[in-house]
Amino acid sequence: MGDVHPFVGTVGQSVAQRRLFRRGERILVAVSGGVDSMVLLHALHSLAGAPGWKLVVAHFNHQLRGRASVADEALVRRTAQRLGCPFVAGRGDVRAQASLEKISTEMAARALRHEFLARVAREHKIRSIALAHHADDQVELFFLRLLRGAGSDGLAGMKWRAPSPVDQTIFLVRPLLDQPRAELEAFAAAEKIAFRHDASNASLDFQRNCLRHELLPMLRKHYQPGLTQTTLRLMEVLGAEGELAAAQASAWLAAKRRADFSHLPVAVQRRVVQTQLQALGVEVDFARVEALRLTADQPVTIAPGRHARRDEQGRVDIQSQASAGFEGRDESLVLGGAAGAACFGPVQLEWARSTGKKLPPRRAGCEWFDAGKVGARIRLRHWRRGDRFQPIGFPHAVKLQDWFTNQKIPRDFRHELAVATTAAGEIFWVEGQRIGERFKLDKRTVQRLKWRWRRL
């Protein structure tokens, strides 16, 4: 390739500064055939001489694009041979795997790909797998996770070096993580690097592609031209603050004499609960962590027949309980007078009637309804099989079970959420979720119902 291109020098500096690879190391390079992975392969090949790296090229065929997938594999194979690198190919039936495990095609593809890469790494006694994720991937991931309600760990994005999800002794390394896609494309053009276009990247059937082609260009055009730089900076800040909270939580858990749990900063309290749940093999979810953090000695369902409980000292343990079902509580409540209060299990409720035209401000733990549509008599209960609910903003009702799934509410925690219906049985409120579309305030509202709740 002649003299080293400035882009290669920049990549080399990042690799050296972050100590991503050791001298003389064997590196497995995951190459799909797209511009990013082909640039990664050529950049590492250009840098490999001085540190004595030995590159092995791996390509996984997802068998999703017919002849195009075959052509991708052929290009990567030819390129590896031209560069003098060993080549390993793998294939997997992604659609069949997605159907079998009832997961998305993207999730199935990721799982099969990582299993293949880890297997090849073990067979070749390789400890580092180089991936071609770049700065634009980071920004897209940030917004994907933001829309899903991720915390600081998720919003911090991908790490330069992190354990493989399949084998913790093998590390995923991302040498291009600070390079924008435009730089990769410019380098490919300057060096005449052949690559393949994946037509599925243009399809708006995938949320990531909608972000890439619609939301992010709009944000850059109308709000923040430097969106990539500002987002990456924010991700760096969130990652560092998340690491600090995690370190403080670990130190608190390891201490012989601990400060009062209730006096810890909220972020550290959450980390203390999260760390213990992870050690106990429990799936971590914000609603579950928050329920344990806010209330001591209150059981929180984690699986059929099992619940978690936090004591006053902050210690979380797992106990047995009766399996969750669809029976649950079912109580009638009369919303009499101008205001009132009631308890539904661990949920404390307060309501008040008022008039007015100005739209009330949104607050956590508080909703507003059209009192006339709700009625004076309601029922409080838990989720039932077959429940349907029309969330505000939706043109039609959906199954409450589907709503919980889309909102990523843990399966067994769903049975603990309070549900409020009219006397006729129509759901107007689900604890912590959206209100019912038909019961929102509008120009014809005469009397408002202020509805507040909190878990004791």
Phi, psi and omega in degrees: 000006178073212179299150181292127178292143179308325179298317179297320178298321179295317178298317180299321178297316179298318180298316182290315182298324183264001178050052184287328181228154176265157177298135178075011184283147170273130185237129174268119181257117179277117185235118180272333185112347176287170185299322183295313182287328178290323175294318179302313181300313182292322180294314179294324178296321179293329183270348193291337188300301185299311180279356176071033178290147174245116184265136171239130184261131179237137178228130178248123179268113182281352178056040181253345188234025174057234183297329180297322178295321178295319180293324176302310181299319181296318180297315181296320180298313181298318182295317179299317179296318180296325180275355179077030181253137173303145183235135177231129179245150177218157180224154177206146178272090186295317182297318179296319180295319179297318179293319182295316184267358180056050177233171180290159177300319180299316180294318179296318179298317181297315182298313181295321181295314181293323176297317179297312182298317179295320179296315179296319179300316179296317182297328182259011180053048181250138181253350183233129176247118180273125179246155189261021177299140184231186187298321180295325175299319179299314182296316178298319179296321178303311183288326175301313182287327176300315180293337179267000177080032181289159176269194185298324179300313181292317182289340177291343174079199182284149178266154175299325181215124183208154179296148174294142178293347181264321185218111184292348178273353180249138185248138173270126183239136185236085185291343184258014192296339178256010182257125178289157181302324181300323179293321179296316181294321179295319179295318179298320179292316182295323183263004179055048180274122179285141177208169183249144175266133176263109184299333182294342179291345179265350183286128179275012175285344181254136184299320180300319180293326176297319177297314184296318188261342184240295188294307185296318175300322178295318178296319180293321184287317190255342188233313186210097179300329180267039186302319182299312182294316181293323179291316179297323178294316178298319179298322178297317180296313181297320179297316181294319180291324176296319178296323178296314179298320180294319180295319179293322178295316179297319179296320180295317180293328182275346185289143176286321176245112187259146171292159180301129180306318183293343180268353178289150172303148184305318181299323179287321176304314180298319180294323178299313179294313182300315181299319180291320178298317180297320179295332180273000179077026182260136177297129183270130180219143185302315182298321180292314179298316183293321178298320179287323181292319187283332187226123176278149175059028176247116183294139178234121183294134177239341180191159177306123178082005181222142173219158177257152179215138175252134178270180183297332181277357178095002181277132180254132175223168183251136179227165179270153177205172177294144181297140179292145180215191183264000182290290175060189178279157175204106185231145176268144181220132177259123180273068184275156176072187181282337182201165179185178180210157179199166175239136175237094188061231180278001183262120177266129184242145173223144178220157178206143178259145179202172176238166180149160182251335182290135181291125181293151177289152178281135176221148178297137178075019181214133176227161178235136181231162169283109186300325181295324180284326178290317180092172184276336181242128180230173175235139175249129182203188176249172179305137177237151178302131179089357180303138175236151190207134177254096180296151179303135181093348180268141181282347183207168180283153177231160175293134180298326177299318179294322178299313179300319180297314181294329180273001179059039173282125180309139187308314185276339177289337180301327182288345181269341184290138178281143179234135178243133179234162172287174178299333180276354176099006181276128182288126175244348181207136172234125186311123176077000181248191180286159175278168179286137182305317186290344188254010180287160176289141175213186185296338181267359180296129178262314182231136181262150174243113175272126189235113181241148179210156172201153178271131181285000000 
